[in-house]
Amino acid sequence: MNSSPSLKLLNNEVHVCCASLYQQSQHLAEFLSLLCTDEKSRAERFYFERDRNRFIIGRGILRTILSSYLDVEASRLEFVYNPYGKPALKTLFTDKILQFNLSHSKDLATYVFTWNRRVGIDLEYVHAMPDINHFAEQFFSPRESEFIDSLAGKQKLGAFFKIWTCKEAFLKANGSGLITPINQAEVSLMAGGTAHLTTIGDDPQQAACWHLESFAPAIGYQASIAIEGHDWQMKFRQLDDYLIQ
């Protein structure tokens, strides 16, 4: 496995990439060699080998993609973390800030990359939730909870996970997961299933600075992205655009 040639990420672009962590398992040793001491220590703390391998592969893929954008060896990259745990590059390497985020659930990982704008992504495996109404009452706003309560069956489950991933993506993008309660970031689902951030702590003007984008990267999964600003273009990239097998 080798890094691809330098890839172009234009100033007004947001790139999204999805990866199967299971299918990349043959590259486990190579991905492990890219990680720093701290990441290797984090990997060793996982009790189950399956979870340890998922972390190694997910981080190895992230490093490989970042190295392609920056034309820097993947093993040279160093990360710092905000109080919410969101990673960022310790060294810029350019005069622009390469913003990125990642999320994984089971054997699937999603990544998002852009320049100079905050961005967050969340991925969830959609599973049955017998206590879904009670969960919504605890973590959703009254309007969101009422909306979930009005639905039934697959429609209720789909709406719940779309709203949940939108909230998580925003909190990751904003870096405010420890200070903004999840029920204060209110999401409404519009006609056609599009999502809109209506208020942040009852402030609609602050919410207007953000755009939400939801998609299903694979059967049984729900993902959402929160992006600062509106003057950008989204592109979904295949993993093979970044990695040469």
Summary of the structure (lengths in Angstrom):
residues: 245
radius of gyration: 18.1
end to end distance: 5.2
largest distance: 51.5
contacts: 751
relative contact order: 0.17
helix: 38%
strand: 29%
